[in-house]
Amino acid sequence: MENNNNYFISANDQLLCAIDGNLLILNDQEFSNLALDVLSQHIILADNRQQFWVVAIDQRDIEGYQWLGLRAQVGVLPEEQFQLAGRALQMLRWHYDHQYCGRCGQPTVQHPHDLAKSCIACSLDVYPRLSPCIITLVVRGDYCLLAQHKRSTNQTNSCLAGFIEMGESPEQALVREVMEEVNIQVSNIRYVMSQPWPFPGQLMLGYLADYAAGDIVVDQYEITEANWYRYDQLPKTPNIATISGRLIDVFVQQRKALNIK
């Protein structure tokens, strides 16, 4: 039985969407009808029934379609499709960022078996980079600590987050990041969930942590404002489709259950 092919179309880190904003995943006939000039094409997922591809083209206006970034699909796409679209964009970034060997500078080729780029000259294999990060909601009874991040453009109050550094465990990174960003000590760190996040390529490890000591002092480098908020008096927070939104929701539901008793 022949596999069905499905195609994401990408240009300049954006994805081809319908005029109404819906992300398009084209079948063979739809892909063929567009008659695109393909720059590169990569398989991102295959099973016994279907294959998914990401196709890179030069960005141009295509009548009846529009180009949108993947952030426009947060909370719109089902999670499985969102993660697949994120994988598509990360695959293209990895392909274009590793056309040459970082050790000797020679061109790379696709590894014959693995998802990797291989240097024929020095035998270095380069796998797609994934950056592990922690994200945590610090809680203090009925209150949680939410912050406005300097890079945020919509005044959303979110959890604290940061990259795990070399030689650190996720828990050590969490303690360090919270202290660096808001001057707070934490205890009782507990893992809740994870989420792949394609902006540009993180694996977010989500935790709750209890307040232990300290007064809020924001670093003004990554955080512009941080405050304690009661679970039933929260400011604007991230979409529930994000791990930050989910951690906040876990906290809210826990406090609601405790306060009903």
C-alpha positions in Angstrom: 0.0 0.0 0.0 1.4 3.3 -1.1 2.0 6.0 1.6 0.1 9.3 1.5 2.4 12.3 1.3 1.6 15.5 3.2 3.6 18.7 2.8 4.3 21.8 4.9 5.5 24.7 2.7 8.0 27.1 4.3 9.9 30.2 3.3 11.9 32.6 5.5 10.9 30.6 8.6 7.2 31.1 7.8 4.6 28.6 6.7 2.0 28.7 3.9 -1.5 29.3 5.3 -4.9 29.8 3.9 -6.3 33.4 3.8 -8.3 32.7 6.9 -5.1 31.9 8.8 -5.4 28.2 8.9 -2.1 26.3 8.5 -2.0 24.2 5.3 -0.8 20.6 5.1 -1.1 19.8 1.4 -1.7 16.4 -0.2 0.2 15.2 -3.3 -2.4 16.7 -5.7 -2.5 20.1 -4.0 1.3 20.2 -3.8 1.6 19.4 -7.5 -1.0 22.0 -8.5 1.0 24.8 -6.9 4.0 24.0 -9.2 6.5 25.3 -6.7 10.2 25.8 -7.3 11.6 23.7 -4.5 14.9 24.7 -2.9 15.0 21.7 -0.5 12.7 19.0 0.7 13.0 16.9 3.9 11.0 14.1 5.4 10.0 14.9 9.0 7.8 11.9 9.9 6.8 8.6 8.4 4.7 5.6 9.4 2.9 2.8 7.7 0.2 5.0 6.3 1.6 8.5 5.5 4.7 10.6 5.2 5.1 14.2 6.2 7.5 16.5 4.4 8.7 20.1 4.8 9.4 21.9 1.5 11.5 25.1 1.4 10.9 27.7 -1.4 11.7 31.3 -2.0 9.1 33.5 -0.5 6.7 35.0 -3.0 3.1 36.0 -3.1 0.8 33.0 -4.0 -2.7 33.9 -4.9 -5.2 32.6 -2.4 -2.6 32.0 0.3 -0.6 33.9 2.9 2.6 33.4 4.9 2.4 33.3 8.7 4.8 32.5 11.5 4.1 29.5 13.6 3.4 31.6 16.7 0.1 32.5 15.0 -0.9 28.9 15.4 -0.4 28.7 19.2 -3.7 27.6 20.7 -5.2 27.2 17.3 -3.7 24.0 16.0 -4.2 20.7 17.8 -1.1 20.0 19.8 0.0 17.1 17.6 -0.1 19.2 14.5 1.6 22.2 16.2 4.5 20.0 17.3 4.7 18.5 13.8 4.8 22.0 12.3 7.5 23.0 14.8 9.5 19.9 13.8 9.2 21.0 10.2 10.7 24.4 10.8 13.4 23.1 13.1 14.4 20.6 10.4 14.9 23.3 7.9 16.9 25.5 10.3 19.1 22.6 11.1 19.6 21.8 7.4 20.6 25.3 6.5 22.7 25.9 9.6 24.8 22.8 9.2 25.7 22.7 5.5 29.4 22.9 6.5 31.4 21.1 9.2 32.0 23.2 12.3 35.3 21.4 12.9 37.0 21.5 9.5 34.8 23.7 7.4 34.1 21.1 4.6 30.6 20.5 3.2 28.4 18.0 5.0 26.1 15.4 3.5 23.0 13.6 4.9 23.9 10.7 7.1 22.9 7.4 5.4 20.9 6.1 8.4 20.5 8.7 11.1 18.9 12.1 11.3 22.4 13.7 11.1 24.8 15.6 8.9 28.1 13.9 8.2 31.4 15.4 7.2 33.2 13.1 4.8 36.5 14.9 5.4 36.7 14.5 9.2 33.9 12.0 10.0 32.1 14.4 12.3 28.4 13.7 12.7 26.1 16.6 13.7 22.6 15.9 15.0 19.8 18.4 15.3 20.4 20.7 18.3 17.8 20.6 21.0 18.2 23.1 23.9 16.8 21.9 27.3 15.2 24.6 29.4 13.5 24.7 32.7 10.3 26.7 33.3 8.8 27.0 36.8 5.9 28.5 38.7 7.0 29.6 42.2 4.1 29.2 44.6 3.5 30.6 48.1 0.2 29.3 49.5 -2.6 30.8 47.5 -0.2 33.0 45.6 2.1 32.4 42.6 5.0 34.5 41.3 4.5 35.8 37.7 6.8 38.0 35.7 6.8 40.2 32.7 9.7 39.3 30.4 11.6 42.0 28.6 11.2 40.2 25.2 7.4 39.9 25.6 5.4 42.2 23.3 2.0 41.7 24.8 2.4 42.4 28.5 1.7 38.8 29.5 2.6 37.7 33.0 4.3 34.3 32.8 6.5 31.8 34.6 10.2 32.0 35.0 12.4 30.1 32.6 15.9 29.6 31.5 18.4 27.4 29.7 20.1 24.5 31.5 23.9 25.2 31.4 26.7 22.6 31.0 27.1 20.4 34.1 23.8 21.4 35.6 20.8 19.3 36.5 17.3 20.8 35.6 16.8 21.4 39.4 20.1 23.2 39.8 19.3 25.3 36.8 15.8 26.1 38.2 17.3 27.3 41.6 19.9 29.4 39.8 17.5 31.0 37.3 15.0 32.0 39.9 17.7 33.5 42.1 19.2 35.4 39.1 15.9 36.7 37.8 14.0 37.6 40.9 16.3 37.0 44.0 14.0 34.3 45.4 15.1 31.0 47.1 12.9 28.0 46.4 12.4 24.5 47.8 10.2 21.4 47.2 10.9 21.4 43.5 8.5 19.0 41.7 8.4 18.1 38.0 5.0 18.5 36.3 5.3 18.2 32.5 7.3 18.9 29.4 6.7 20.5 26.0 8.8 20.8 22.8 8.9 24.5 21.9 10.1 25.4 18.4 11.1 29.0 19.1 13.8 28.3 18.0 14.2 24.7 19.3 13.8 24.1 23.1 12.6 21.2 25.2 10.8 22.9 28.1 10.8 21.0 31.4 8.0 22.3 33.6 8.1 22.5 37.5 6.3 23.9 40.5 8.5 25.1 43.3 7.7 26.5 46.7 8.8 29.9 48.0 11.6 29.5 50.6 13.0 32.9 51.3 13.8 36.4 49.9 12.2 39.5 48.6 11.5 40.1 44.9 14.3 42.0 43.1 14.0 41.8 39.4 17.2 41.6 37.3 16.0 44.2 34.8 17.9 42.3 32.1 15.4 39.6 31.4 12.6 40.5 33.7 11.0 44.0 33.9 8.4 43.3 36.6 7.5 40.4 38.9 4.8 40.1 41.6 2.8 37.7 43.7 -0.7 37.0 42.5 -3.6 35.2 44.2 -4.9 32.2 42.2 -8.3 33.8 41.7 -6.9 37.3 40.9 -4.5 36.6 38.1 -3.4 39.1 35.4 -3.1 38.3 31.7 -1.3 34.9 31.5 -0.1 32.8 28.5 -2.4 30.6 26.4 -3.3 27.3 27.9 -1.6 25.7 24.9 1.8 26.7 26.3 3.5 25.0 29.1 3.5 28.2 31.1 -0.3 28.5 30.8 -0.6 24.8 31.8 1.6 25.2 34.9 -0.5 28.2 36.0 -3.7 26.2 35.4 -2.3 23.3 37.5 -1.7 25.6 40.3 -5.1 27.3 40.0 -6.9 24.0 40.0 -4.9 22.8 43.0 -5.8 25.9 45.0 -9.4 25.8 44.0 -9.7 22.2 45.2 -8.0 23.0 48.6 -10.1 26.1 49.2 -13.4 24.3 48.4 -12.8 21.8 51.2 
